[in-house]
């Protein structure tokens, strides 16, 4: 939680460099999408994993969508 006196500040320089030099955001989104499919497949084989899958799947989906929506500068 942020407040006026203590807002969160993040340095995205490493992420910018990663995306500029190694991966296109669309490619990262595509890989996250494939990982999500693998998680669903894995959950179908391991019943105990089904309990944690929704929260992990939601996070992966949010990250995937974030990378897919990143505009090129």
N, CA, C and O atoms as a Tinker XYZ file with bonds, in Angstrom:
   292  protein
     1  N      0.848000   -1.181000    0.000000    73     2
     2  CA     0.000000    0.000000    0.000000    64     1     3
     3  C      0.893000    1.243000    0.000000    63     2     4     5
     4  O      1.858000    1.326000    0.760000    81     3
     5  N      0.566000    2.181000   -0.840000    73     3     6
     6  CA     1.337000    3.417000   -0.897000    64     5     7
     7  C      0.605000    4.519000   -0.144000    63     6     8     9
     8  O     -0.620000    4.514000   -0.025000    81     7
     9  N      1.377000    5.442000    0.351000    73     7    10
    10  CA     0.812000    6.635000    0.988000    64     9    11
    11  C      1.474000    7.840000    0.356000    63    10    12    13
    12  O      2.439000    7.708000   -0.397000    81    11
    13  N      0.965000    8.990000    0.658000    73    11    14
    14  CA     1.551000   10.212000    0.108000    64    13    15
    15  C      2.991000   10.391000    0.562000    63    14    16    17
    16  O      3.838000   10.862000   -0.198000    81    15
    17  N      3.261000   10.015000    1.796000    73    15    18
    18  CA     4.600000   10.198000    2.346000    64    17    19
    19  C      5.571000    9.092000    1.944000    63    18    20    21
    20  O      6.783000    9.307000    1.953000    81    19
    21  N      5.057000    7.912000    1.592000    73    19    22
    22  CA     5.914000    6.770000    1.285000    64    21    23
    23  C      5.436000    6.024000    0.037000    63    22    24    25
    24  O      5.027000    4.866000    0.128000    81    23
    25  N      5.482000    6.667000   -1.109000    73    23    26
    26  CA     5.059000    5.957000   -2.328000    64    25    27
    27  C      6.106000    4.932000   -2.745000    63    26    28    29
    28  O      7.288000    5.082000   -2.438000    81    27
    29  N      5.672000    3.905000   -3.437000    73    27    30
    30  CA     6.609000    2.919000   -3.973000    64    29    31
    31  C      7.314000    3.514000   -5.181000    63    30    32    33
    32  O      6.701000    4.201000   -5.997000    81    31
    33  N      8.586000    3.247000   -5.284000    73    31    34
    34  CA     9.361000    3.669000   -6.439000    64    33    35
    35  C     10.166000    2.468000   -6.910000    63    34    36    37
    36  O     10.842000    1.817000   -6.114000    81    35
    37  N     10.095000    2.179000   -8.184000    73    35    38
    38  CA    10.814000    1.048000   -8.743000    64    37    39
    39  C     11.723000    1.529000   -9.853000    63    38    40    41
    40  O     11.382000    2.458000  -10.585000    81    39
    41  N     12.859000    0.912000   -9.977000    73    39    42
    42  CA    13.782000    1.211000  -11.054000    64    41    43
    43  C     13.601000    0.119000  -12.107000    63    42    44    45
    44  O     13.924000   -1.042000  -11.858000    81    43
    45  N     13.098000    0.478000  -13.254000    73    43    46
    46  CA    12.800000   -0.478000  -14.319000    64    45    47
    47  C     13.920000   -0.568000  -15.351000    63    46    48    49
    48  O     13.717000   -1.097000  -16.444000    81    47
    49  N     15.085000   -0.062000  -15.014000    73    47    50
    50  CA    16.189000   -0.044000  -15.964000    64    49    51
    51  C     16.564000   -1.456000  -16.412000    63    50    52    53
    52  O     16.797000   -1.675000  -17.601000    81    51
    53  N     16.629000   -2.417000  -15.491000    73    51    54
    54  CA    16.982000   -3.787000  -15.858000    64    53    55
    55  C     15.929000   -4.402000  -16.781000    63    54    56    57
    56  O     16.269000   -5.115000  -17.725000    81    55
    57  N     14.668000   -4.129000  -16.513000    73    55    58
    58  CA    13.595000   -4.640000  -17.372000    64    57    59
    59  C     13.667000   -3.996000  -18.754000    63    58    60    61
    60  O     13.500000   -4.680000  -19.764000    81    59
    61  N     13.909000   -2.709000  -18.806000    73    59    62
    62  CA    14.058000   -2.027000  -20.092000    64    61    63
    63  C     15.202000   -2.627000  -20.902000    63    62    64    65
    64  O     15.072000   -2.864000  -22.103000    81    63
    65  N     16.318000   -2.867000  -20.230000    73    63    66
    66  CA    17.476000   -3.442000  -20.917000    64    65    67
    67  C     17.167000   -4.860000  -21.389000    63    66    68    69
    68  O     17.528000   -5.232000  -22.505000    81    67
    69  N     16.506000   -5.647000  -20.556000    73    67    70
    70  CA    16.127000   -7.011000  -20.913000    64    69    71
    71  C     15.249000   -7.012000  -22.165000    63    70    72    73
    72  O     15.462000   -7.809000  -23.078000    81    71
    73  N     14.272000   -6.126000  -22.200000    73    71    74
    74  CA    13.351000   -6.077000  -23.339000    64    73    75
    75  C     14.011000   -5.498000  -24.580000    63    74    76    77
    76  O     13.684000   -5.893000  -25.699000    81    75
    77  N     14.931000   -4.574000  -24.392000    73    75    78
    78  CA    15.595000   -3.960000  -25.540000    64    77    79
    79  C     16.636000   -4.879000  -26.161000    63    78    80    81
    80  O     16.808000   -4.891000  -27.380000    81    79
    81  N     17.328000   -5.645000  -25.331000    73    79    82
    82  CA    18.448000   -6.441000  -25.828000    64    81    83
    83  C     18.132000   -7.913000  -26.049000    63    82    84    85
    84  O     18.739000   -8.548000  -26.912000    81    83
    85  N     17.203000   -8.461000  -25.294000    73    83    86
    86  CA    17.010000   -9.901000  -25.316000    64    85    87
    87  C     15.659000  -10.354000  -25.866000    63    86    88    89
    88  O     15.601000  -11.290000  -26.663000    81    87
    89  N     14.584000   -9.706000  -25.452000    73    87    90
    90  CA    13.249000  -10.174000  -25.822000    64    89    91
    91  C     12.347000   -9.011000  -26.204000    63    90    92    93
    92  O     12.411000   -7.932000  -25.614000    81    91
    93  N     11.528000   -9.247000  -27.176000    73    91    94
    94  CA    10.452000   -8.331000  -27.518000    64    93    95
    95  C      9.303000   -8.595000  -26.538000    63    94    96    97
    96  O      9.051000   -9.752000  -26.204000    81    95
    97  N      8.599000   -7.557000  -26.070000    73    95    98
    98  CA     7.494000   -7.779000  -25.136000    64    97    99
    99  C      6.440000   -8.765000  -25.671000    63    98   100   101
   100  O      5.884000   -9.552000  -24.904000    81    99
   101  N      6.174000   -8.723000  -26.955000    73    99   102
   102  CA     5.214000   -9.665000  -27.546000    64   101   103
   103  C      5.703000  -11.105000  -27.355000    63   102   104   105
   104  O      4.917000  -11.998000  -27.037000    81   103
   105  N      6.991000  -11.316000  -27.550000    73   103   106
   106  CA     7.569000  -12.651000  -27.380000    64   105   107
   107  C      7.468000  -13.111000  -25.929000    63   106   108   109
   108  O      7.150000  -14.272000  -25.669000    81   107
   109  N      7.738000  -12.208000  -24.978000    73   107   110
   110  CA     7.608000  -12.560000  -23.566000    64   109   111
   111  C      6.157000  -12.937000  -23.260000    63   110   112   113
   112  O      5.904000  -13.921000  -22.565000    81   111
   113  N      5.214000  -12.161000  -23.774000    73   111   114
   114  CA     3.797000  -12.474000  -23.586000    64   113   115
   115  C      3.441000  -13.828000  -24.169000    63   114   116   117
   116  O      2.694000  -14.593000  -23.558000    81   115
   117  N      3.970000  -14.130000  -25.347000    73   115   118
   118  CA     3.701000  -15.422000  -25.970000    64   117   119
   119  C      4.260000  -16.564000  -25.127000    63   118   120   121
   120  O      3.611000  -17.600000  -24.977000    81   119
   121  N      5.452000  -16.384000  -24.578000    73   119   122
   122  CA     6.050000  -17.425000  -23.743000    64   121   123
   123  C      5.266000  -17.610000  -22.446000    63   122   124   125
   124  O      5.096000  -18.737000  -21.981000    81   123
   125  N      4.793000  -16.523000  -21.865000    73   123   126
   126  CA     3.964000  -16.627000  -20.671000    64   125   127
   127  C      2.663000  -17.361000  -20.978000    63   126   128   129
   128  O      2.179000  -18.140000  -20.157000    81   127
   129  N      2.103000  -17.120000  -22.144000    73   127   130
   130  CA     0.882000  -17.804000  -22.563000    64   129   131
   131  C      1.129000  -19.313000  -22.673000    63   130   132   133
   132  O      0.289000  -20.110000  -22.256000    81   131
   133  N      2.268000  -19.703000  -23.227000    73   131   134
   134  CA     2.611000  -21.125000  -23.339000    64   133   135
   135  C      2.840000  -21.740000  -21.955000    63   134   136   137
   136  O      2.449000  -22.882000  -21.715000    81   135
   137  N      3.461000  -21.000000  -21.058000    73   135   138
   138  CA     3.681000  -21.493000  -19.697000    64   137   139
   139  C      2.344000  -21.713000  -18.995000    63   138   140   141
   140  O      2.174000  -22.690000  -18.266000    81   139
   141  N      1.397000  -20.804000  -19.216000    73   139   142
   142  CA     0.074000  -20.963000  -18.615000    64   141   143
   143  C     -0.588000  -22.250000  -19.099000    63   142   144   145
   144  O     -1.200000  -22.966000  -18.306000    81   143
   145  N     -0.473000  -22.545000  -20.372000    73   143   146
   146  CA    -1.040000  -23.787000  -20.909000    64   145   147
   147  C     -0.369000  -24.997000  -20.269000    63   146   148   149
   148  O     -1.028000  -25.990000  -19.963000    81   147
   149  N      0.944000  -24.908000  -20.067000    73   147   150
   150  CA     1.668000  -26.004000  -19.412000    64   149   151
   151  C      1.200000  -26.183000  -17.962000    63   150   152   153
   152  O      1.072000  -27.311000  -17.485000    81   151
   153  N      0.946000  -25.074000  -17.269000    73   151   154
   154  CA     0.455000  -25.162000  -15.891000    64   153   155
   155  C     -0.895000  -25.869000  -15.825000    63   154   156   157
   156  O     -1.125000  -26.695000  -14.942000    81   155
   157  N     -1.769000  -25.549000  -16.743000    73   155   158
   158  CA    -3.090000  -26.186000  -16.775000    64   157   159
   159  C     -2.935000  -27.681000  -17.052000    63   158   160   161
   160  O     -3.603000  -28.505000  -16.427000    81   159
   161  N     -2.061000  -28.021000  -17.980000    73   159   162
   162  CA    -1.809000  -29.429000  -18.294000    64   161   163
   163  C     -1.243000  -30.148000  -17.071000    63   162   164   165
   164  O     -1.658000  -31.262000  -16.749000    81   163
   165  N     -0.312000  -29.514000  -16.405000    73   163   166
   166  CA     0.307000  -30.090000  -15.212000    64   165   167
   167  C     -0.732000  -30.282000  -14.104000    63   166   168   169
   168  O     -0.728000  -31.301000  -13.414000    81   167
   169  N     -1.606000  -29.312000  -13.943000    73   167   170
   170  CA    -2.634000  -29.401000  -12.904000    64   169   171
   171  C     -3.584000  -30.558000  -13.171000    63   170   172   173
   172  O     -4.096000  -31.175000  -12.237000    81   171
   173  N     -3.818000  -30.851000  -14.440000    73   171   174
   174  CA    -4.681000  -31.976000  -14.774000    64   173   175
   175  C     -4.071000  -33.303000  -14.376000    63   174   176   177
   176  O     -4.793000  -34.278000  -14.170000    81   175
   177  N     -2.764000  -33.357000  -14.266000    73   175   178
   178  CA    -2.062000  -34.598000  -13.913000    64   177   179
   179  C     -1.786000  -34.713000  -12.417000    63   178   180   181
   180  O     -1.609000  -35.815000  -11.898000    81   179
   181  N     -1.749000  -33.571000  -11.721000    73   179   182
   182  CA    -1.444000  -33.577000  -10.280000    64   181   183
   183  C     -2.574000  -32.886000   -9.528000    63   182   184   185
   184  O     -2.678000  -31.659000   -9.520000    81   183
   185  N     -3.393000  -33.674000   -8.916000    73   183   186
   186  CA    -4.587000  -33.150000   -8.258000    64   185   187
   187  C     -4.265000  -32.108000   -7.184000    63   186   188   189
   188  O     -4.990000  -31.121000   -7.057000    81   187
   189  N     -3.203000  -32.304000   -6.417000    73   187   190
   190  CA    -2.855000  -31.365000   -5.348000    64   189   191
   191  C     -2.492000  -29.988000   -5.897000    63   190   192   193
   192  O     -2.684000  -28.981000   -5.215000    81   191
   193  N     -1.974000  -29.935000   -7.114000    73   191   194
   194  CA    -1.560000  -28.659000   -7.704000    64   193   195
   195  C     -2.755000  -27.784000   -8.065000    63   194   196   197
   196  O     -2.623000  -26.566000   -8.183000    81   195
   197  N     -3.901000  -28.394000   -8.236000    73   195   198
   198  CA    -5.105000  -27.631000   -8.627000    64   197   199
   199  C     -5.475000  -26.560000   -7.615000    63   198   200   201
   200  O     -6.107000  -25.565000   -7.969000    81   199
   201  N     -5.090000  -26.753000   -6.362000    73   199   202
   202  CA    -5.434000  -25.781000   -5.324000    64   201   203
   203  C     -4.672000  -24.472000   -5.478000    63   202   204   205
   204  O     -5.218000  -23.409000   -5.184000    81   203
   205  N     -3.432000  -24.524000   -5.929000    73   203   206
   206  CA    -2.628000  -23.308000   -6.057000    64   205   207
   207  C     -2.686000  -22.721000   -7.470000    63   206   208   209
   208  O     -2.265000  -21.585000   -7.687000    81   207
   209  N     -3.196000  -23.473000   -8.410000    73   207   210
   210  CA    -3.198000  -23.024000   -9.798000    64   209   211
   211  C     -3.943000  -21.708000  -10.033000    63   210   212   213
   212  O     -3.409000  -20.851000  -10.737000    81   211
   213  N     -5.140000  -21.499000   -9.488000    73   211   214
   214  CA    -5.841000  -20.241000   -9.803000    64   213   215
   215  C     -5.041000  -18.975000   -9.530000    63   214   216   217
   216  O     -5.028000  -18.068000  -10.362000    81   215
   217  N     -4.371000  -18.894000   -8.378000    73   215   218
   218  CA    -3.621000  -17.668000   -8.075000    64   217   219
   219  C     -2.408000  -17.529000   -8.983000    63   218   220   221
   220  O     -2.090000  -16.419000   -9.409000    81   219
   221  N     -1.730000  -18.615000   -9.286000    73   219   222
   222  CA    -0.571000  -18.555000  -10.173000    64   221   223
   223  C     -0.997000  -18.248000  -11.598000    63   222   224   225
   224  O     -0.334000  -17.486000  -12.301000    81   223
   225  N     -2.089000  -18.834000  -12.017000    73   223   226
   226  CA    -2.589000  -18.606000  -13.368000    64   225   227
   227  C     -2.988000  -17.142000  -13.535000    63   226   228   229
   228  O     -2.700000  -16.527000  -14.561000    81   227
   229  N     -3.654000  -16.587000  -12.519000    73   227   230
   230  CA    -4.074000  -15.188000  -12.573000    64   229   231
   231  C     -2.866000  -14.263000  -12.707000    63   230   232   233
   232  O     -2.883000  -13.334000  -13.514000    81   231
   233  N     -1.820000  -14.513000  -11.919000    73   231   234
   234  CA    -0.614000  -13.690000  -11.992000    64   233   235
   235  C      0.030000  -13.789000  -13.367000    63   234   236   237
   236  O      0.431000  -12.776000  -13.941000    81   235
   237  N      0.131000  -14.997000  -13.894000    73   235   238
   238  CA     0.727000  -15.188000  -15.217000    64   237   239
   239  C     -0.094000  -14.469000  -16.286000    63   238   240   241
   240  O      0.466000  -13.853000  -17.193000    81   239
   241  N     -1.417000  -14.549000  -16.179000    73   239   242
   242  CA    -2.280000  -13.882000  -17.157000    64   241   243
   243  C     -2.109000  -12.372000  -17.099000    63   242   244   245
   244  O     -2.064000  -11.709000  -18.135000    81   243
   245  N     -2.014000  -11.828000  -15.890000    73   243   246
   246  CA    -1.808000  -10.385000  -15.745000    64   245   247
   247  C     -0.469000   -9.963000  -16.351000    63   246   248   249
   248  O     -0.393000   -8.957000  -17.057000    81   247
   249  N      0.576000  -10.725000  -16.079000    73   247   250
   250  CA     1.894000  -10.412000  -16.655000    64   249   251
   251  C      1.880000  -10.540000  -18.173000    63   250   252   253
   252  O      2.432000   -9.694000  -18.876000    81   251
   253  N      1.248000  -11.600000  -18.677000    73   251   254
   254  CA     1.165000  -11.798000  -20.129000    64   253   255
   255  C      0.491000  -10.602000  -20.779000    63   254   256   257
   256  O      0.999000  -10.048000  -21.754000    81   255
   257  N     -0.656000  -10.204000  -20.235000    73   255   258
   258  CA    -1.394000   -9.076000  -20.811000    64   257   259
   259  C     -0.597000   -7.786000  -20.723000    63   258   260   261
   260  O     -0.637000   -6.968000  -21.642000    81   259
   261  N      0.130000   -7.595000  -19.621000    73   259   262
   262  CA     0.961000   -6.400000  -19.458000    64   261   263
   263  C      2.017000   -6.346000  -20.565000    63   262   264   265
   264  O      2.199000   -5.297000  -21.184000    81   263
   265  N      2.715000   -7.456000  -20.825000    73   263   266
   266  CA     3.743000   -7.463000  -21.859000    64   265   267
   267  C      3.128000   -7.292000  -23.239000    63   266   268   269
   268  O      3.706000   -6.614000  -24.089000    81   267
   269  N      1.968000   -7.892000  -23.479000    73   267   270
   270  CA     1.328000   -7.741000  -24.791000    64   269   271
   271  C      0.916000   -6.299000  -25.059000    63   270   272   273
   272  O      0.864000   -5.875000  -26.213000    81   271
   273  N      0.622000   -5.540000  -23.999000    73   271   274
   274  CA     0.130000   -4.165000  -24.172000    64   273   275
   275  C      1.244000   -3.112000  -24.157000    63   274   276   277
   276  O      0.977000   -1.933000  -24.389000    81   275
   277  N      2.486000   -3.524000  -23.887000    73   275   278
   278  CA     3.560000   -2.547000  -23.837000    64   277   279
   279  C      3.754000   -1.897000  -25.209000    63   278   280   281
   280  O      3.984000   -2.598000  -26.195000    81   279
   281  N      3.663000   -0.581000  -25.282000    73   279   282
   282  CA     3.902000    0.088000  -26.550000    64   281   283
   283  C      5.411000    0.219000  -26.810000    63   282   284   285
   284  O      6.211000    0.348000  -25.884000    81   283
   285  N      5.762000    0.181000  -28.069000    73   283   286
   286  CA     7.165000    0.422000  -28.418000    64   285   287
   287  C      7.437000    1.902000  -28.333000    63   286   288   289
   288  O      6.622000    2.718000  -28.764000    81   287
   289  N      8.582000    2.251000  -27.778000    73   287   290
   290  CA     8.925000    3.670000  -27.626000    64   289   291
   291  C      9.607000    4.179000  -28.881000    63   290   292
   292  O      9.974000    5.352000  -28.951000    81   291
